[in-house]
Amino acid sequence: MTRNQKLSLTAAWRPFEHKVRGLLIKEKILSRLQNKKVLVACSGGLDSVALLFFLSRIDQDCHIQLHVLHIHHGDHANKKFRDLAESDVRQLCQKFNFHLTVKKISAGSDQQSETFFRQQRIQIYQQILQETASDFLALGHHMDDLLETRLMRLFRGTGVEGLKAMSMLRKKVLRPFLQISKTELFEYLNEFGIQFRNDPTNKQSENV
């Protein structure tokens, strides 16, 4: 991160931020975030770091209260990366004074499937939503994730309803970036000099 990072939360809004804000207004979501508490799932990767930074920036507009949740996927073969990602998120939260909760998934060698981790994440989301009395859970899924999910469901023979896959706001789950590409997220963080850490073995969960 850059030395001037502390100033970036109050810097002039960028075109990317105006675009996402406009989408939230169009979908009648922004008004529902006013004065609400949002739990932000942050892995330390591109999409979730961009999500956290974006929400912290629009806080000046809709006065949301952020609480960050980082889920460590446990002491398996990728532990070194997971430890580094946790450290990155802790530093980011400390720098911007975000409240942080860290949870660790315990998994044996026979429990390391993506389905297992997805189920564990969902349980943790529900638990921390309740413990923090948060109104919404924010996830960093973007356009590329949505297209991939729809393609997988098409191959599985999912009907029209199933192809809707994800929406920007479904019950308590907020996904502001579903109409934003991965490239746009990268350019957004690069504009502020914000670093992120990508897990080469990571597979996005289909849904929450």
QUIBELVEN-V735306 format. One record per run of one state. SS is the DSSP state (2 for helix, 1 for strand, 0 for the rest). FROM is the first residue (numbers start at 1). TO is the last residue. If there is no record, write none. Layout:
ss = {SS/SS}
from = {FROM/FROM}
to = {TO/TO}
This chain:
ss = {0/2/0/2/0/2/0/1/0/2/0/1/0/2/0/1/0/2/0/1/0/2/0/2/0/1/0/1/0/2/0}
from = {1/3/11/15/27/30/34/37/42/46/63/65/73/79/97/99/105/114/132/136/139/143/156/162/165/169/171/173/175/182/193}
to = {2/10/14/26/29/33/36/41/45/62/64/72/78/96/98/104/113/131/135/138/142/155/161/164/168/170/172/174/181/192/208}
